[in-house]
Amino acid sequence: MIELVDVTKTYGTETTIGPVTTQIPAGGITALIGPNGAGKSTVLTMIGRLLRPDQGSITVGGHDVSATPSLTIATILSILRQENHFITRLTVRQLVGFGRFPHSRGRLTPECERHISEAIDFLDLTALEHRYLDELSGGQRQRAYVAMVLAQDTDYVLLDEPLNNLDMQHSVQMMRQLRRAADELGRTIVIVLHDINFAARYADLIIAMNEGRITEMGPPAQILTEDILSRVFHTPVRVIEGPDGPLAVYY
C-alpha cells in the first residue's frame, strides 16, 4: 500500500500542492487524472522520492520514503518521469539493463540478464533489442523506457504519462501490457493519464485531482459521471455507455 498523510508542496507564493491524504491499495492499476497543473505529476514524483514534500509523510509498502536508503527504495519502487528520457548511443537492451542497477550495482548477473530479456519480451521489443535508441521512433523508445522500469522488478511501478508519443494502436497495446503486468506479475501500478477513457477501461481505481488536491476517488464506474468529469476538467463532458462500460465524450 502507498499512504500519503498531509503531504504538501509549495512553489513560489501561488502554487500549492495539497494537503494530500490518501491510501493507494497494493495491486492493480491506479490512475491519476485531472487537468494540466492539477498536481498529478508532482504527487507521483514525491511518492517516487524524486521530489521532497514540504510537509507530511509518504510510505510505500510500509517504508518511509524520506528515511529509507535510496538503494533500498529502488528495490521497492521504480518510477518513469516524462522529462528524464534521453537519446544516446545505447541499444534497447543496454537501456533496459539500467533497470537492474539497484540489484547488480552495474555488474549484470545471469538473473539480471533474465529480467532484462523478460522485460524486453513483455513489451514486444525483442526484434529491436540491439537497435540504438536514436534509431527508434518516439513510441518505440517509450516502450523501451517502460521495459527498463519493469526490469527493475519492483512491487510498485510509477509511470508519468507513459502514453506520450504513442499512437492509438500502441497506446492500447501499452495499457494492455500494463494491465498484464498488474495481473500476471503482481505489480502495483500508479499511472498519470490524460485520457479518461483509458483510465476507465484499464484502471481499478481512479484518483481525480484539481488545483493540487484530490477531489474524487473511486472505481471507474463511480468516477465516470457527467457531473464529476465536468467539474474535474472544467468543461462539459457527456458519458455514454460503450460495449465495455461508460465512455466520456467532450463537447
Backbone torsions as a table, in degrees:
resi	resn	phi	psi	omega
1	MET	NA	145.8	172.9
2	ILE	-107.7	128.8	-178.9
3	GLU	-127.3	128.4	174.1
4	LEU	-115.6	132.4	-179.7
5	VAL	-127.7	112.7	175.9
6	ASP	51.7	44.0	-178.4
7	VAL	-81.9	128.8	178.1
8	THR	-134.6	153.0	173.5
9	LYS	-147.9	128.7	-177.7
10	THR	-118.1	133.5	174.8
11	TYR	-112.6	117.5	-179.7
12	GLY	61.1	-139.3	-177.6
13	THR	-110.5	-3.0	-171.5
14	GLU	-117.0	-32.2	-172.4
15	THR	-104.1	120.3	177.7
16	THR	-129.4	129.9	173.9
17	ILE	-100.2	124.6	176.8
18	GLY	98.9	-171.9	6.2
19	PRO	-70.4	139.4	179.3
20	VAL	-113.9	122.5	174.7
21	THR	-129.5	119.0	-179.6
22	THR	-164.4	166.1	174.2
23	GLN	-125.8	129.1	175.8
24	ILE	-106.8	117.9	-174.4
25	PRO	-67.6	154.6	175.0
26	ALA	-71.5	143.9	178.7
27	GLY	89.6	150.6	175.0
28	GLY	76.8	-168.2	-178.3
29	ILE	-117.0	127.5	172.5
30	THR	-112.2	126.2	-179.0
31	ALA	-106.0	131.2	172.5
32	LEU	-97.4	122.5	-178.9
33	ILE	-125.4	166.8	178.0
34	GLY	146.6	168.6	-179.4
35	PRO	-69.9	169.4	175.2
36	ASN	-57.6	138.6	178.9
37	GLY	81.8	7.2	-178.2
38	ALA	-74.2	-19.1	-179.9
39	GLY	107.5	6.4	-176.5
40	LYS	-60.0	-53.5	-177.3
41	SER	-66.2	-35.1	178.7
42	THR	-63.6	-45.0	178.7
43	VAL	-62.4	-44.1	179.8
44	LEU	-61.4	-42.2	-178.5
45	THR	-67.3	-36.0	176.3
46	MET	-68.1	-38.8	176.3
47	ILE	-60.3	-40.0	-179.0
48	GLY	-79.8	3.8	177.3
49	ARG	61.8	24.7	172.6
50	LEU	-91.4	-7.8	176.5
51	LEU	-143.0	130.3	-176.3
52	ARG	-89.5	128.8	175.5
53	PRO	-69.3	154.5	176.8
54	ASP	-75.2	-33.3	179.0
55	GLN	-146.3	164.0	175.1
56	GLY	93.4	177.4	-177.6
57	SER	-132.2	149.7	178.1
58	ILE	-133.4	128.1	174.7
59	THR	-123.8	142.2	177.8
60	VAL	-127.3	117.8	-177.6
61	GLY	58.3	32.2	179.9
62	GLY	84.8	0.1	-179.1
63	HIS	-102.6	128.0	174.5
64	ASP	-71.9	114.6	-172.4
65	VAL	-68.3	-21.6	-179.7
66	SER	-81.6	-18.2	-175.1
67	ALA	-113.4	-16.7	-177.3
68	THR	-80.8	136.5	179.2
69	PRO	-54.4	146.1	-174.4
70	SER	-57.1	-44.6	-177.8
71	LEU	-67.1	-30.6	175.1
72	THR	-69.0	-45.4	177.5
73	ILE	-57.6	-38.7	-176.7
74	ALA	-69.2	-14.4	173.7
75	THR	-94.0	-5.1	-179.3
76	ILE	-105.4	-43.2	-178.8
77	LEU	-135.4	149.2	175.2
78	SER	-126.9	151.6	-176.5
79	ILE	-140.9	139.0	174.1
80	LEU	-120.4	114.2	179.0
81	ARG	-92.8	163.4	177.3
82	GLN	-65.8	-42.3	-166.1
83	GLU	-95.9	4.4	-176.8
84	ASN	-98.8	17.5	177.9
85	HIS	-80.8	147.6	176.0
86	PHE	-143.7	153.8	178.7
87	ILE	-117.2	119.5	-179.2
88	THR	-148.6	-179.5	-178.0
89	ARG	-81.9	61.4	171.1
90	LEU	-111.9	145.1	171.2
91	THR	-82.1	165.7	177.0
92	VAL	-57.1	-44.7	-177.6
93	ARG	-64.6	-39.0	177.8
94	GLN	-63.9	-41.1	178.3
95	LEU	-62.2	-49.2	-178.2
96	VAL	-61.2	-31.8	178.4
97	GLY	-62.7	-25.2	177.1
98	PHE	-61.4	-26.8	178.7
99	GLY	-64.1	-16.9	-178.8
100	ARG	-91.4	0.5	-175.1
101	PHE	-57.8	-42.3	-179.8
102	PRO	-59.9	-23.2	-178.5
103	HIS	-95.9	-34.7	-171.7
104	SER	-104.8	-16.5	-174.0
105	ARG	55.6	31.0	176.3
106	GLY	96.3	-5.6	178.1
107	ARG	-113.9	99.8	-172.8
108	LEU	-68.9	132.0	177.6
109	THR	-98.9	168.7	174.4
110	PRO	-56.8	-35.1	176.7
111	GLU	-65.3	-39.9	176.8
112	CYS	-60.5	-45.8	-179.9
113	GLU	-60.3	-35.3	178.1
114	ARG	-66.0	-44.5	179.2
115	HIS	-63.8	-38.6	178.7
116	ILE	-62.5	-47.2	-179.6
117	SER	-63.8	-40.6	179.6
118	GLU	-64.1	-40.9	179.5
119	ALA	-67.1	-40.2	177.9
120	ILE	-63.3	-45.5	178.3
121	ASP	-63.5	-40.7	-176.5
122	PHE	-61.1	-35.2	-179.6
123	LEU	-96.4	14.6	176.8
124	ASP	56.4	45.3	-178.5
125	LEU	-113.1	10.6	-174.1
126	THR	-57.7	-41.6	-178.8
127	ALA	-69.7	-14.0	-176.0
128	LEU	-110.8	2.2	-167.2
129	GLU	-64.2	-22.6	179.5
130	HIS	-103.9	8.5	175.2
131	ARG	-84.1	148.9	177.1
132	TYR	-79.3	149.9	-177.1
133	LEU	-58.5	-36.8	-177.8
134	ASP	-76.0	0.3	174.9
135	GLU	-100.2	-0.3	-175.0
136	LEU	-102.5	160.0	171.3
137	SER	-74.0	165.2	178.2
138	GLY	-58.7	-39.4	179.5
139	GLY	-66.8	-39.0	177.9
140	GLN	-65.9	-41.3	176.9
141	ARG	-62.8	-39.8	179.7
142	GLN	-60.0	-42.9	177.8
143	ARG	-64.0	-35.9	179.3
144	ALA	-65.4	-39.5	178.2
145	TYR	-66.2	-39.2	177.4
146	VAL	-65.8	-37.9	175.9
147	ALA	-61.3	-38.9	177.1
148	MET	-59.4	-42.9	180.0
149	VAL	-65.8	-42.5	180.0
150	LEU	-66.8	-33.8	179.2
151	ALA	-65.9	-21.0	177.8
152	GLN	-65.3	-20.4	172.0
153	ASP	58.7	51.7	177.8
154	THR	-103.8	154.3	177.3
155	ASP	-69.2	-30.5	-176.3
156	TYR	-115.2	128.0	-178.1
157	VAL	-124.6	122.9	-179.2
158	LEU	-111.7	125.7	-175.7
159	LEU	-129.2	122.7	-179.5
160	ASP	-100.0	102.7	179.1
161	GLU	50.9	60.1	-178.5
162	PRO	-70.3	-8.0	179.6
163	LEU	-88.0	-2.2	175.0
164	ASN	-55.7	139.5	178.0
165	ASN	72.3	4.0	178.7
166	LEU	-101.8	137.2	173.5
167	ASP	-76.7	-179.6	-174.7
168	MET	-60.2	-45.5	-178.7
169	GLN	-59.1	-47.4	-176.1
170	HIS	-77.9	-23.1	172.6
171	SER	-65.1	-44.5	177.9
172	VAL	-62.4	-44.8	179.8
173	GLN	-61.2	-41.7	-179.6
174	MET	-62.4	-46.2	-179.4
175	MET	-65.1	-36.6	175.9
176	ARG	-64.2	-39.8	179.6
177	GLN	-68.5	-37.4	176.2
178	LEU	-67.1	-36.5	176.4
179	ARG	-62.7	-40.3	177.1
180	ARG	-64.9	-39.8	179.4
181	ALA	-61.6	-38.6	177.6
182	ALA	-69.2	-44.0	-173.4
183	ASP	-80.0	-42.3	-172.6
184	GLU	-94.9	-31.3	-178.9
185	LEU	-101.0	-6.0	177.5
186	GLY	72.7	23.2	-178.6
187	ARG	-80.1	148.7	169.0
188	THR	-97.8	114.2	-173.8
189	ILE	-112.6	124.9	174.4
190	VAL	-114.7	123.4	-168.0
191	ILE	-134.1	133.4	173.2
192	VAL	-88.8	125.1	-178.3
193	LEU	-129.8	144.2	172.4
194	HIS	-95.0	-26.2	-177.1
195	ASP	-90.3	107.9	-177.4
196	ILE	-62.9	-29.2	-177.9
197	ASN	-72.7	-31.0	172.3
198	PHE	-67.1	-40.0	176.6
199	ALA	-61.8	-43.3	-178.7
200	ALA	-65.1	-36.9	-174.7
201	ARG	-78.6	-35.6	-169.2
202	TYR	-116.0	-16.5	-175.9
203	ALA	-89.0	153.2	173.0
204	ASP	-90.8	-29.4	-176.6
205	LEU	-140.3	138.1	177.6
206	ILE	-119.0	131.0	173.5
207	ILE	-114.0	118.2	179.6
208	ALA	-98.4	131.9	-179.9
209	MET	-118.9	150.1	178.4
210	ASN	-152.3	128.7	176.1
211	GLU	51.7	42.2	173.7
212	GLY	82.9	4.5	-178.3
213	ARG	-130.7	156.7	173.0
214	ILE	-79.5	123.3	-179.5
215	THR	-106.1	-27.3	179.5
216	GLU	-146.0	148.8	177.9
217	MET	-155.1	130.2	179.3
218	GLY	169.1	179.9	176.9
219	PRO	-66.8	159.3	-176.5
220	PRO	-52.2	-41.7	-177.9
221	ALA	-61.5	-29.4	179.5
222	GLN	-79.3	-36.0	-175.6
223	ILE	-83.0	-32.6	-176.5
224	LEU	-80.7	74.2	170.4
225	THR	-125.7	154.4	-177.6
226	GLU	-61.9	-38.9	-178.7
227	ASP	-65.0	-48.6	-177.2
228	ILE	-66.1	-48.4	-176.4
229	LEU	-67.3	-36.0	177.7
230	SER	-64.5	-37.7	178.1
231	ARG	-71.2	-40.9	-177.4
232	VAL	-65.5	-44.0	-173.0
233	PHE	-99.8	2.7	175.7
234	HIS	56.6	35.8	178.0
235	THR	-155.9	150.3	-179.4
236	PRO	-61.5	131.7	179.0
237	VAL	-128.4	132.5	175.3
238	ARG	-106.3	137.3	178.2
239	VAL	-111.1	124.7	178.6
240	ILE	-118.9	161.4	-179.5
241	GLU	-90.9	116.7	177.7
242	GLY	-97.6	179.1	-178.4
243	PRO	-63.9	-25.3	-178.6
244	ASP	-115.6	16.0	-180.0
245	GLY	129.4	-173.3	-175.8
246	PRO	-68.6	148.7	178.6
247	LEU	-129.9	141.8	178.6
248	ALA	-95.0	135.4	178.3
249	VAL	-125.0	125.1	179.8
250	TYR	-93.9	142.1	179.6
251	TYR	-148.8	NA	NA
